[in-house]
């Protein structure tokens, strides 16, 4: 089934904004802080807490679309990669290994199949799962999306891993072409299960854009690649701080 041209163009633009393009020179941008309007709620993640102790290790599986990838369309400079760097800065004795499985226009059901294969062949303590954009643009049933997310959360937990759901990125163009609210709500609900947590990427990006701090679509073309690198650093830093806090949170009632 072919998408309408406007939706296909929207997906292409969103993927480009996420960081697919020539690599930047190495730099260390100052991490953004979460605005007061965005609540970063850390829920207990027992496997992450145990793995971040000195002498132990944290194996991370990251699933998602092109918006998770780095400047070259790979792991380097990706949001999970910047998260790992930020975790190393705050927990220098931790050993952290990252495996990324991200691709363009994959639906949650396809990512769930990948998750099953990975968890069957390797022991991970943490799964990062970004999804929702493709479902929203294709107007797939939100209820079906929610069931897939819930199943994925259960699969990860049964395999002995904690899981962090990451919602879609914010962009003016995406918001014009898709009703994101029911898909974001499905992610929020799935993340309420024990051993799960939601990273509100959409809310963070929207707040940074609205206060003029970091808005990719309002950034001049020559400066966009640098802005993308800074955005990934900001998101990776915020995600690392949530994970560190989750590791210090007591057991749920």
C-alpha positions, -999 to +999 in steps of 0.1 A: +000+000+000+014+034-010+014+063+013+001+097+002+031+118-011+027+144+016+031+117+043+060+101+026+077+135+024+070+141+060+087+108+070+117+117+049+120+151+064+116+138+100+143+112+093+166+138+079+161+161+109+169+132+132+205+131+122+209+112+089+237+131+071+274+137+070+293+133+103+303+164+123+337+171+138+339+158+174+326+183+199+312+183+234+281+205+235+267+215+269+238+192+277+203+208+279+184+206+311+148+195+312+124+225+313+102+228+344+072+221+322+084+185+315+084+159+343+110+132+340+095+105+362+120+078+371+104+045+380+122+016+396+144-004+372+159-031+393+181-047+366+196-013+357+203-006+394+221-039+398+241-036+366+254-001+373+271-012+405+309-012+405+323-044+390+291-053+371+281-045+335+250-032+317+241-046+283+217-024+264+195-033+234+182-002+215+154-006+191+139+022+170+136+041+137+161+063+119+154+092+144+175+073+170+206+070+147+237+092+146+249+115+119+262+087+097+230+068+101+246+044+126+253+039+163+280+066+167+264+098+179+230+082+183+208+090+212+216+057+229+253+062+222+252+097+239+233+081+268+261+056+273+287+084+273+267+104+298+263+073+320+300+067+319+306+103+331+283+098+361+292+062+368+328+059+356+333+024+370+304+009+350+309-013+320+282-006+294+277-024+261+253-011+235+236-030+207+215-010+182+188-024+159+172+005+142+158+010+107+136+032+086+098+030+087+097-001+109+065-006+128+063-017+165+053-052+155+085-056+134+106-042+163+089-066+187+100-095+165+136-082+165+134-078+203+123-114+207+153-127+186+178-105+204+166-115+239+166-152+230+202-150+219+218-126+245+212-114+281+204-078+283+196-058+314+180-029+296+159-025+264+153+010+249+123+009+225+115+040+204+083+037+183+050+054+173+058+077+144+051+052+116+019+040+132+007+076+136+015+086+100-002+054+087-031+059+110-029+024+123-053+015+152-038+029+184-054+000+203-033-024+182-002-003+188-009-004+226-013-042+226+020-046+208+038-023+233+023-042+262+034-075+247+069-061+242+072-049+278+061-083+290+087-100+267+115-078+280+106-083+316+102-121+313+137-122+297+151-104+328+154-069+314+141-035+323+126-015+294+123+022+286+098+033+260+108+063+240+081+082+222+083+100+189+103+131+182+085+165+181+084+184+148+060+210+135+057+190+102+049+158+119+023+174+142+005+188+111+003+154+094-005+130+122-027+128+154+000+117+178-020+119+210-035+084+211-001+068+203+016+088+230-011+078+254-006+041+245+031+045+253+024+061+286+000+034+296+024+006+286+052+022+306+032+020+338+039-018+340+065-028+366+100-028+353+091-002+326+095+036+322+087+062+296+113+087+283+093+117+271+113+127+240+084+144+224+077+167+254+114+176+258+118+185+221+086+205+221+096+225+252+131+232+238+116+243+205+089+265+220+113+284+243+137+289+213+165+268+229+167+241+202+143+240+173+157+220+143+131+233+119+137+269+128+175+264+125+193+278+094+203+250+071+241+255+075+237+251+113+213+221+113+239+194+116+254+210+146+220+214+161+212+177+155+244+167+173+235+190+202+199+176+203+212+140+205+236+150+233+207+167+252+184+137+249+212+112+257+221+132+288+184+135+300+179+097+294+211+089+314+199+111+343+166+093+343+183+059+343+206+069+372+176+081+392+157+049+384+186+029+397+183+048+430+145+044+433+132+020+458+110-010+450+074-003+439+046-010+463 
